[in-house]
Amino acid sequence: MSLTNVRPPRKCIGVASKVRDEIEAVMIQSEYLKGAPFEWITLALRYGLKKDDEPIYLGIDKKTGDLELAIEVDIDAMRSADESELEQIFSEATLKALIHAGERYSLNNKGLIEHSR
């Protein structure tokens, strides 16, 4: 999702999908969602002018049972990034949002914290 007129690099979709798959595997393996008051987490990475330190909580969708979160990433940093740097940007934002949600809902963050190192 873009908050600016700046176009993200084409490689963003592939890199974001790779990061999503990798972090989803950690969530499942570590039983991150065990005891959560929601079924899953939907995270929107917003391409903007700043880098958020914590996510915005949009609530739990009554239809899907997903906790909806959003976090802004700096589009300027993404424009000149290679694939490895893009992976780092997406991974850092995703882990930051999930770990924050884990703390808020007393979930098992251990696997995500270890993965963030």
N, C-alpha and C positions, 0 to 999 in steps of 0.2 A: 504494500500500500504506500503510495507516494504522497507526501505532504508538500512537495515542491514541484516545480516544473522541470527539474533536472531529471534526466533519464538515467536509470541505473544501468550498469553494465549488463550485457546480454548473458554473461556467465552466471549472474546472480541466481537464477532459477535452479540450475543444476547444482551449484554449491549449496544453496539453501536446502535443497532436497537431501543432499548427502548428509548435511549436519542434522537435519530432522531425523533421518533414519538412524544415525549413530546415537543421538541422544534418546530417542524413543526406546532403543534397545537397552540402554542403561536404566531408563525408568522402569521398564518391565522386569529386567533382571534383578534390580534392587528392591522391587516391590514398593516403589515410591508412592503409589496411590493407595496402598493398603490403609483402610480406615478413613479415606477421604470422603467428604460429603458431596463429591461429584464423581462422574465416571471417567473423565479425561480432561485434558487442558487444550484449549485452542489458543494459540499465540499468534497475534498479528505483529509482524515486524514492520514498523512504520519508517519509511525513508524520509528523514527530515533534516533539520539543520543542527541538531544536537544529539548527544548520546545520553539517554536516560540511565540513571543509576538504579531505578526500580520500576516495576511495571505499573500500568494503570489497570485496575480491576474493573471489569465491565459486568461482572456478575455471573451467576450460574444460569445457563440457558435451560429453561424448564422442559423444552422439547427434547434436546439431545442429552442433557445432564452434564454438559461440558462447562468447566470454569473458563470464562473468556478473559484473556489478558491481552494487553498491547504494550509494546516497548519501542521507543524511537531509537533509530541508529542514524549516525551522521552520513548523509549521502556524499558529502565531499570526500570523506575518507575512503568511501567505496569506489569512487570514480577512478582513482589511480591505483587501486589495489590489484595485485595479481590473485590467482585463485587461492593460494595459501593464505594470503592476508584477508581475503573475503571470508574464507572458512573461519578464521580467527574472530573476525567481527561478528559473524552470525552466531558462532558457538558461544562467544562471551555474552552476547545479549540474551540468547536463549537460556543459558545456564543461570544468568543473573535473575531472570524473570522466574524460572522454575524454583530456584533455591529460595527466593523471596516468598513465593507462594507456599513452599514447603514449610518455611518458618511460620508463616501466618496460620496455616492449618495443621501444624504439628505433624508433618509428614516425615518420612525417612529420607533425609537429604544426603545421607552418607555417600551413596554411589555417585550422585551428581557432584558433590563437593570434590570427591576423589578424581572424577573425570575432568574437573575444571583446572586441576593442577598441571 
